[in-house]
Amino acid sequence: MQVYVTFYVTVCFRDDDPEVRDREVDRLQNVVRNAINGQVIAPAECFPSMTRLNRGEWLPSFAPERRIRMTGEFSYSIFGADGGPTGHDEGD
């Protein structure tokens, strides 16, 4: 069985200058995306090629803060009663 997971990451940056806020949130969004995309982020049989963090949605801005919420997804396999491993020994 293949499980699909959706998750959210919110990046926040605080500065009095609105241009700095926007630039830094955009930069941090790229840092987070580069750290997550293509990685194994589940303890099970994760598919790195299906791990990705998509471009975000700007959230309402309240000075001196700027936030963006990104949607991520990954997939992994689990096996069970139909004969495959579950990641646990039968004696556990």
N, C-alpha and C positions, 0 to 999 in steps of 0.2 A: 504494500500500500504506500502511496506517495502522499505526503502531507505538505500543504502549501501554507506558509505563514506570512502575514502582513504585519509590519511594525512601523512605528513612527519615531523619528529623531527630530527634536527641536533644538535649533542653534540660536543662541541669544548673545548679543553684544551690546555693551553699554558705553556710550561716549556722548559728550555734549554736541559734537559736530555731526549732523545728520549724514553728510557725505562719508565720513569715516565709518559711521555705523553700517551704512549700506555696503560699503566696500569690504569691511571686515566680516560681515555676515556672509557675503558672497564667497570670500576667500575661505572661511571656515567650513562652509557648505562643501566646497571642493575638497578640503582636507578630509572631512568625514566620509565623503563619497569614495575617495581614493583608498581610505583605510578599510572600507566595508566591501566594496564591489569585488566579486570573485573569491571571497574568503569562505572558509568553513566556519559558520557561526552557530552551529547546533552540535550537541554532543553525539548525535546519531549519524546515520549515513547521509551526510549533507552533500548536495550537488553545488560545488563552487560556481559553476557556470550559470546557475540560476539565482545566485545571491547578488542583489543589486539594490542600490539606493537611488531613487529617481529624483529629478529636480524638484525643488520644494515649492511650497505655497507661502507667500508672504502673509504673516499674521498682522493684525492691527498694530500700529506703531504708537507707542506712548513714550515720549522723550523722558529720559535719555536712552531708551532701550529700543532695539530692533530685533525681531524674531522671524524665523522662517521654519516651517515644519515640512520635513521630507518624509515621503512614504517609501518604505523598503519592503522587500520580499525575499524569501528564500524557500527552498524545498528540501525535504529529506525523506528517506524511505524508512518504513518500519515494517517488521514482519511479526507474525504472531501465530495464531492457531493453525494457519494453513502451512506450517512447516518451516518457516524461516526463523532466523535468530531475532531476539528482541533486544540484545545488548546485555542481557542478564543470564547468568547460569541458572539451570533448572533448580539447583539446590539452594539458591538465594532466597 
